[in-house]
């Protein structure tokens, strides 16, 4: 495999590292948290810039309102809480106070998807990408590992406009080079192939690389693309790939309704109708178990990607 790893880290720690770096690099960056400092790994930012940190408490709606107000003064607010509380609980405030007026607020959401694990369905948000991408002007980013999450966190500080940054709790392989530039809205070709295109986001990027490596041993050539920015979608890289392969599998830790796969399907329907298989949660809530157990049961692991590739090749 072209990409290998020597360690595993949680992507939320990548966010914490990026935010800490911004404490030194950008005096306009401020951070707000809804009583989850440790879970969002915000301690280093607080050590470096305590006067630029606001502990809002368990009052997520107020946090979004305060962030919107701070943005008017020229500050660049980063809000931090679980993905479920970052979206579902405060959707009205995001829509009215942030998206509608294009406020420069960075909504940073940890513990996304099924891999939150044992906390169960009430905390495992699988609808957040759909909710956020439907807001006009909202940029939606879902990085794949520690290094990419750190780079994304730093990059969005220089990006003007509202951003939803999604990351997770479990430790996952670190395989993206530390010095790889993060360009908002530009997918990354990780592996070239000829038989099928795999477009993946978040934790499913590594699972897709594992699947592609195993399929190669069976004589199946997979092209693997990392779509870290779901909105705006990098249409060019996807269209160029499917022109070659004629088949596409999308892979994500999200409900198949409203996620990356649906965005890709809509784009292809308009520009180049292509056979597609979805690796995603099938319109259901999760349950309490380990991340690996949940990914296997809900068919969003490397084995599920392999099955989807074989299904589409058989059609």
C-alpha positions in Angstrom: 0.0 0.0 0.0 1.3 3.5 -0.9 0.0 4.9 2.4 1.0 3.3 5.7 0.9 4.4 9.3 3.1 4.1 12.3 0.6 5.4 14.9 -3.0 6.0 15.6 -4.4 9.3 17.0 -7.9 10.7 17.4 -8.9 13.5 15.0 -10.2 15.6 17.8 -6.6 15.9 19.0 -5.7 17.2 15.6 -8.3 19.9 16.1 -6.8 20.7 19.5 -3.3 20.9 18.1 -4.4 23.2 15.2 -6.3 25.5 17.5 -3.3 25.7 19.8 -1.1 26.7 16.9 -3.7 29.4 15.9 -3.4 30.8 19.4 0.1 31.9 18.4 -0.4 32.6 14.7 -3.7 34.6 14.7 -4.6 37.1 17.5 -8.2 37.3 16.2 -9.0 33.7 16.8 -11.1 33.1 19.9 -12.5 29.8 21.2 -15.8 29.0 22.9 -16.8 25.7 24.5 -20.0 24.2 25.9 -18.5 22.5 29.0 -16.4 20.0 27.0 -12.9 21.4 27.1 -11.2 18.0 27.6 -13.3 16.2 25.0 -12.5 18.9 22.4 -8.8 19.1 23.4 -8.9 22.8 23.9 -6.6 22.9 26.9 -3.5 24.0 25.0 -5.3 27.0 23.5 -6.5 28.0 27.0 -2.9 27.8 28.3 -1.6 30.0 25.5 -4.5 32.5 25.2 -6.8 32.4 28.3 -8.1 35.9 27.6 -9.4 34.6 24.2 -11.3 31.6 25.6 -15.0 31.6 26.7 -16.5 28.8 28.7 -20.2 29.1 27.9 -21.4 26.0 29.9 -24.1 23.7 28.7 -25.8 26.4 26.7 -25.0 25.6 23.1 -27.5 28.0 21.6 -26.0 30.9 23.6 -22.6 29.8 22.4 -23.6 30.2 18.7 -25.1 33.6 19.5 -22.0 34.8 21.3 -19.9 33.6 18.4 -22.0 35.4 15.9 -21.6 38.6 17.9 -17.8 38.2 18.3 -17.5 37.8 14.5 -19.1 41.2 14.0 -16.2 42.7 16.0 -13.6 41.1 13.7 -12.8 38.1 15.8 -12.7 34.6 14.3 -14.7 32.4 16.7 -14.2 28.6 16.9 -17.1 26.9 18.8 -16.5 23.5 20.3 -18.9 20.7 21.4 -20.1 17.3 20.2 -21.4 17.1 16.6 -24.9 16.3 17.8 -25.0 19.4 20.0 -23.2 21.5 17.4 -26.0 20.9 14.8 -29.3 19.4 15.9 -29.5 21.3 19.2 -28.7 24.7 17.7 -29.8 24.5 14.1 -32.1 27.5 14.4 -29.3 29.7 15.8 -26.9 28.6 13.1 -29.4 29.2 10.4 -30.6 32.6 11.6 -27.5 34.1 13.3 -24.7 32.6 11.3 -25.6 31.3 7.9 -28.2 33.8 6.9 -25.8 36.7 7.3 -22.7 34.9 6.4 -21.0 35.3 9.7 -17.3 34.2 10.0 -18.0 31.5 12.6 -16.2 28.2 12.6 -18.5 25.4 14.1 -16.1 22.7 15.2 -17.8 19.4 16.0 -16.3 16.4 17.7 -17.6 12.9 18.4 -19.3 12.7 15.0 -20.8 9.5 13.6 -21.1 6.0 14.9 -17.5 5.9 16.1 -18.5 7.9 19.2 -19.2 4.4 20.3 -20.5 3.4 23.7 -22.4 6.7 24.3 -25.1 5.4 22.0 -27.7 6.7 19.5 -28.6 9.9 21.4 -25.0 11.1 20.8 -24.1 9.4 17.5 -25.3 12.1 15.0 -25.6 10.7 11.5 -27.5 13.6 9.9 -25.2 16.5 10.6 -23.5 16.7 7.1 -26.9 16.9 5.5 -28.2 19.5 7.8 -25.2 21.7 7.4 -24.6 21.4 3.7 -28.2 22.5 3.0 -27.5 25.9 4.6 -26.6 28.4 1.9 -23.0 29.6 2.1 -22.0 27.0 4.7 -18.7 25.2 3.9 -18.6 21.6 5.2 -15.3 19.8 6.0 -14.8 16.2 7.2 -11.0 15.4 7.4 -9.7 11.9 7.6 -6.9 11.7 10.2 -5.0 13.7 12.9 -2.7 15.5 10.4 -5.5 16.5 8.1 -7.7 17.7 10.9 -4.9 19.9 12.3 -4.3 21.3 8.8 -8.0 21.9 8.2 -8.3 23.7 11.6 -5.5 26.1 10.7 -6.8 26.6 7.1 -10.3 27.6 8.1 -9.0 30.5 10.2 -7.9 32.2 6.9 -11.2 31.3 5.1 -13.9 34.0 5.2 -17.3 32.7 5.9 -19.1 30.1 8.0 -17.6 26.6 8.3 -18.7 23.3 9.7 -15.7 21.2 10.7 -16.5 17.6 11.6 -14.1 15.2 13.5 -14.2 12.2 15.8 -13.4 10.5 19.1 -11.6 7.2 18.2 -8.0 6.7 17.5 -7.5 6.1 13.7 -4.4 5.6 11.5 -2.3 8.7 10.8 -1.4 8.4 7.2 -1.7 11.8 5.5 1.8 13.5 5.4 2.2 16.2 8.0 3.3 18.7 5.4 0.5 18.0 2.9 -1.2 21.3 2.1 -4.9 21.6 3.0 -6.9 23.2 0.2 -10.6 23.8 1.0 -12.8 22.4 -1.8 -10.1 20.3 -3.5 -10.1 16.5 -3.2 -6.9 14.5 -3.0 -6.1 11.6 -5.4 -4.7 9.0 -3.0 -4.4 6.1 -5.4 -5.0 5.8 -9.1 -6.9 2.9 -10.6 -8.9 1.8 -13.7 -11.8 -0.4 -12.7 -13.8 1.6 -10.1 -13.6 5.0 -8.3 -13.9 5.1 -4.5 -14.7 8.5 -3.1 -14.5 8.6 0.6 -14.5 11.1 3.5 -13.5 11.1 7.2 -12.8 7.8 8.9 -13.9 5.9 5.7 -10.8 7.1 3.8 -8.5 4.7 5.5 -11.0 1.9 5.3 -11.2 2.5 1.6 -7.5 2.4 1.2 -7.4 -0.9 3.1 -10.2 -2.3 0.8 -8.4 -1.1 -2.3 -5.2 -2.8 -1.2 -7.1 -6.1 -0.7 -9.0 -5.8 -3.9 -5.7 -5.2 -5.8 -4.6 -8.6 -4.7 -7.7 -10.0 -6.4 -6.9 -8.2 -9.7 -9.3 -5.3 -9.1 -7.9 -1.8 -9.7 -9.5 0.9 -7.5 -9.0 4.7 -7.7 -9.3 6.2 -4.2 -10.1 9.9 -3.7 -10.2 11.7 -0.4 -13.1 14.2 -0.4 -12.4 16.1 2.8 -14.6 19.1 1.7 -18.1 17.9 1.1 -19.3 21.5 0.3 -18.1 22.9 -2.0 -17.6 19.5 -3.7 -14.6 19.0 -6.0 -16.6 18.0 -9.0 -13.6 18.1 -11.4 -11.6 15.4 -9.6 -14.7 13.1 -9.4 -15.8 13.6 -13.0 -12.3 13.0 -14.4 -12.1 9.8 -12.5 -15.5 8.4 -13.5 -14.7 9.2 -17.1 -12.0 6.6 -16.8 -13.7 4.0 -14.6 -17.4 4.4 -15.4 -18.3 3.2 -11.8 -18.2 4.9 -8.4 -18.5 3.8 -4.8 -19.0 6.5 -2.1 -18.0 5.8 1.5 -18.9 7.8 4.6 -19.7 7.6 8.3 -23.1 9.2 7.9 -26.7 8.4 6.9 -26.8 7.7 3.1 -29.5 10.3 3.0 -28.0 13.8 2.9 -24.4 12.9 3.0 -21.4 12.8 0.6 -22.9 10.0 -1.5 -26.1 12.0 -2.1 -24.0 15.1 -3.1 -22.0 13.0 -5.5 -25.1 11.3 -7.0 -26.8 14.6 -7.6 -23.7 16.1 -9.3 -23.3 13.0 -11.5 -27.0 13.0 -12.4 -26.6 16.5 -13.7 -23.3 16.1 -15.4 -22.4 12.5 -16.1 -24.9 9.7 -15.1 -22.8 6.9 -13.5 -23.5 3.7 -11.7 -23.0 4.2 -8.0 -23.0 2.2 -4.8 -23.3 3.7 -1.3 -21.3 2.7 1.7 -23.2 4.5 4.5 -25.6 4.0 7.4 -28.9 2.8 6.0 -31.4 5.3 7.4 -31.3 4.2 11.0 -30.0 5.3 14.4 -27.0 3.7 16.0 -26.6 1.9 19.3 -24.1 1.4 22.1 -21.0 -0.7 21.2 -17.3 -0.2 20.4 -16.5 1.8 17.2 -15.2 -1.3 15.4 -18.3 -3.3 16.3 -20.6 -0.5 15.1 -18.7 -0.1 11.8 -19.0 -3.8 11.1 -22.7 -4.1 12.0 -23.7 -1.0 10.1 -21.5 -1.9 7.1 -19.2 1.1 7.0 -15.8 -0.6 7.3 -13.2 -1.9 4.8 -15.2 -5.1 4.3 -18.3 -3.1 3.3 -16.3 -1.1 0.8 -15.0 -4.3 -0.8 -18.5 -5.7 -1.0 -19.8 -2.5 -2.7 -17.0 -2.6 -5.2 -17.8 -6.2 -6.1 -21.5 -5.4 -6.4 -20.9 -2.6 -8.8 -18.5 -4.7 -10.9 -21.1 -7.5 -11.2 -23.8 -5.2 -12.5 
